Amino acid sequence: MPLSNSTSAPAAEVLLPEGLEAESLPRHVALVMDGNSRWAAARGLPPTDGHEHGMRALMKTVRLSRAWGIRVLTAFGFSLENWNRPKAEVDFLMALIERFINDNLAEFMREGTRLRIIGDRSRLPVSVQKTARDAEEATRNNSRLHLVLAISYSGRMDIVQACRKLAQKVDAKLLRPEDIDESLFADELQTSCAADEASSSCPDLLIRTSGELRLSNFLLWQSAYSELFFTDTLWPDFGEAQYLQALRAFQSRDRRFGARKNNAAL
C-alpha cells in the first residue's frame, strides 16, 4: 500500500549530548562521504561492501541529525564525475541508492524526514528517477529534517544551470539584468529546495571524511561561508563520536562573515 502524504508529528524535546548547545548548532550540515573503497580495501573486501557500510553510516547520521535538531542534512552521494567509473560500480551504486530510499521511506514518514534529490536526474536510471520522485512526493509535508541527496551532482553545473535560468528570464523580459542579485541567484540553485524560514540552503558546516582536503565540486557557491571540518576517519567508520567532534568544533568557531565583532580594533 502506498504511503500517504501527511504532516509530521510534533518533534519530541531535543536531548543533546554533553558539550552541545542547541542555540549554536548548525542548522544545515553538508557531508562529503569519502573513503568507502579504501575502507573496504583495508579489510580485504570488495568496494561494494564499503559502499554498503557507507549507506549505513549515512542513515546513522540522519538519525543523529534528527535527534539533535539539525534542520537540513545534504549528503554528496554521487558526483557528475562519478559516471566515469566502471559501469559495474556505477550500476551497483544506482541500485544501492534506490534501495536506500525504499528501505528507509517508512522511517522518513514516521519520523518527519523530508527527502529531496538534487543533481542531473536525466542521467539516472528510470527506476531511480521514479523512486526518488515518489519518495519526494510522499514526504513533501514532513518538516522535522530535510534530507537532501546530491546524486549526479556538480557544483559547477549547478551554477551554470542557475545562470541559464536567469538568462532565460531576462530573454523573456521577466527580469532585468540589473535586478539580478545574490538572493535571486541562490533561488535558482538546486539547493533552494531546502530553504525555509528556519533553515538555509547554504550549509553552516561542511564535513569531509577520509583525510582529503578539498570540496570536490560540491556546493561551491553555497559553501562560501561554511565552516569546514576535515577528518581522517573513513566514511563507513563515521559515527556519533566523529559527528560530535565536528559539531563541537563548529561551536568553537567565531563566525564573522567578513565583519568585526564588538568594533574590534585593527
N, C-alpha and C positions, 0 to 999 in steps of 0.2 A: 504494500500500500504506500502511495507517495506521502512524503512528509508534508504536512500543511504549513502554510505561512502563518506565523504567529509572532506576536511581540514577546520578547524575552522577559522572564520573571525578574523581579527586582533583585539586584545583586545582594548577597549577604555581606555583612560587615567585613571589611578587609582586615585580616590579621597579618601584619608584616613581621618578617624575621628581625631579630635584633640588629640595630645599626641602620635600618632603612626608615626614612621619614616620608610619609605619604605626600606632604606638600612639596617635596623636592625630587620626587621620582620623575623620570622622563615620561611624557605622555605617549611618545611614539618611539619605538625601538626598531632598528633595522638590523638584519642579520646577513652576513656573507658566510654561508655554511661550507667551509672549505676543509678538506682533509679526509674525505671518505675513503678514497682509494689508498692513500698512504696508511690509514688505519687498518684497512684490510690486508695490505701487503705486509705490514709489520707482524701480522698474525698468521701469515701463510694462507690467507683466504682470498677468494676472487673479489674483484672490485664490486660486484653486485652485492656481496654481503656488507660491504662498507656503506653502500647506498641505503640498504635496508635498515641498518642501525642508525644511519643519519636521519631517516624519516622518523624513527622512534625518538631520537633526540629532539627533533622539531616538535613533535607532539608534547613531549615533556615541557618544552619551553612555552608552548601555547598555554598549557595548564598553569604553569607558574605565572605567566604574564596575566592571565585572567584572575588568578587568585590574589595577585599583588596590586591590581588596579591599573595595570598598563592599558591604555586605551587602543593603541594600534601596534601591531607587530607585522613588519614587512620582511619577508624572507626571500632571498635570492635562490630560487630552486633550479633554474636552468637558464643559461645566458644565450643570447642570439649566436654567440661564437661557439657554443657547445654543439651546434648542429654539425660542426666539422669533426666531431668524434666518430669512432667506428659505429656503423649502423646498428650492430648488435647491442652496443651500450646505449645508444640513443633510444632504440625500441624498448629496452628494459626500463629506462628512466621514464619514458612516457607512460608505460604500463604502471610503474610504481606511483607516479603522480596521480593517475586515475584511481588506483586502489587506495591511496592515502585519502583522497576526497571521499570516496564511497564508504570506506571503513570508519571514518570519523564524522560523517554527516549527522548521524543521530545525536552524537555528543555535542556537536556545534549547535544543533537545535535546542537540546536540553539545557545547555549552559550559556546560551545567549551569545554565541560567536557568529559574527557575520563574515562570510568568505567572499573575497574579491580576487580576481585574476587580472594581472596586467602583463603586457607583452604583446608580441605579434601572434595573435591567435590563428591567423591564416595558415601558419606552418604546422600547427598542432594536428595530430590525427583527429578525424571527425568524431570518434568516440570520446576523446578527451575534451574536445570543444563542447560536446553535448553535456558531458558530466559536469564540467565547470559551469556551464550556463544554467543547468538545472539546480546545482548547489547554490549558486548566487541568488537565484530566484527564491529558493526555499528559505534562505537565511536572511533575506533582504531587510526584514524588520527587527533583526537582532541587533543589540547595541552595547552589550557588555564589553566585547572585544572585537575589533576589526582585524581580521587576519587577511593580509594581502600577500598572495603568492606571485612572485615575479617569475614568469615562465616564458621562455623565448624572448627575454627582455634585454634591452640595451639602453644604457643611459644616454648615449649619443643619439640613438634613433628616437628616443623619447623626446629629446629636444628638437630634433628635425621635424617630427610629426606635429609638434606643437606649433612650430614656425609655419608649417604648411597650412594648418587650420586657421591661423591668424591671417595668413596671406589670402586664403580663400574668402575670408570675411571682408577683408579690405577690397578684394576684387569685386565682391558682390555689393559693395557700398554699404555694408552693415557696420563698418568700423573704419575710423580714420587712423592712419599710421601714427599720428601724434597722440592718439588715445591709448596706445599700447604701453602698458607699464608692467612691473614685476607681478602684480596681482593678476592681471589678465593673462599673462603668460603662464603663471602657475596653474590657472584654471584649466589650461589646455593640456597640461601634463597628465599622464595616466594616473599618477598618484593622487590626483584631486579627488578620486573616489573615496579616499579615506578622510577627507577634511570635513569637520563639522564644528559645531560651537564648542565642543570640548576637546578637540584634538586637531592636530596639524598634519598636512600632507608631507611636511618636512620632518625627518627623524631628529629627535633630540639627541639620541645616542645611536651610533652605528658600531656594531661588534663584528670583528672578523677573527675567525679561528685559524689554526694551523701554522701560525708564525709568519704568514705573508703580510707585507706592509703596503698594501695598495687597495684601491677601490674596485679595480677590475671592471670599469664601465658600469657601475651600479649607482643609481640615484645621483648623478653628477651635479645637476642643478640643485636638487633637494638637500644635499648634504653640505652645502656651503658653510653652514654654521653648526653642523652636527659635531658633537663630541665623539672622538674616535677612540675605540678600545680594541687593542690587539692582544691576542693571547696565543701561546704556543699550543694550547690544547687542540687536538684534532676534533672535528665536529662531532663524531659519534660519542666522544667522551665528555661533551659539553653538558653539564647538568646544573643542579641547584647551586653548588658551591661556586662554579665558574660564573654563573649568572649573577649571583650575589656580589662577587668580586667586581664585575663590570658595573653594576648599579651603584655600589658604594664608591667606586672610582668616579662615576658620574656626579654623585652628590658632593664630592670633594672639589669639583671643578668650579672656577669662578667664571661664569658665562657673562661676558660684557657686550658681545655683538658689536665690537668696534668702539664702544663708548667707554667713558671712565665713570667709576662709581665714587660717590661722595666727593666729587670735584677734586680728585687726587691730583697733586702737582705732577708736572712732567718729571 
